[in-house]
C-alpha cells in the first residue's frame, strides 16, 4: 500500500517540480514524504478516482465544443409516414467557413417525388416557418432579405448574379429544379446560415398556381429525422403566384 501511495504522489507531483536541479529534487522528496505520511491509502484511492472523473468530464466537454455537426448543420425534414403525397427525406444546410469567405452548403435528399406525375419540382426557402396548422401556403414567399424584385430580372445558376437577381431563398432557379430522384446540391455564398434557422423549405409543383406539395421547418441539429415537432407537412393546397414565384 505504501508503494501505491508513493506511485500516486510521484505522478501527482511530476509536473509540479523541476527535475533538473538539486533544489527541485529536494522539494519534491520532502513533499512526497509529507503526502505519504499524511494521507491514508483510502484517501489516495478516492483522489485518484476523482481526478480520472474530472479528466473524463473535461474531455467530453472539449469534444462537444469541437463537434462541427451540432454547431454547423441544420435540416428541413419531411415526414413521409403521415402525408398522402408520400414525400420524405430532407434538405440539409451546412455552414462552411466564416467572414467574407463563408458559404452555406446545401444538399437535398428528398424521397417520394418519383411517384408523382412530374419531371421536376420547384424548391425554396420561404420567409416564414410552417405554422402549427401545417398549412404550407402560410409560409409566404421566397426568403428575400434584399427585396429583389422577382420576375423583373432573370435569376439563373450564375452565382455572380445571386446578390442582384435572385431572392436568397429561390433555390430552384439558383441551383436548378429538383429532379424526380430528389437529389440536388449547391454552395451559396449569399445565404446567411444563422438567418435561415426557423424558416421553412417548400417543394412545389411546376404548375400555374405552383401547388405546394410539402414543407418543413429548418432546424439546427445533428441529422435528418429529428423528432422535435418540426417535421414536414404536405399541403395539397395552392399558393398564389405572388407568394411562390
Secondary structure, DSSP 8 states (H G I E B T S, - for coil): -HHHHHHHHHHHHTTTS-SSSHHHHHHHHHHHHHHHHHS-HHHHHHHHHHHHHHHHHHHHHHHHHH-HHHHHEEEEEE-GGG-TT--EEEEEEEEE--GGG-EEEEEEEEESGGGSS-SEEEEEEESS---TT--GGGG-SB--TT---TTSS---S-GGGHHHHS-TT-HHHHS--EETT-EEEEEESS--HHHHTT-EEEEE-SSTT--EEEEEEEEESSSSS--SS---B---B---TTT--
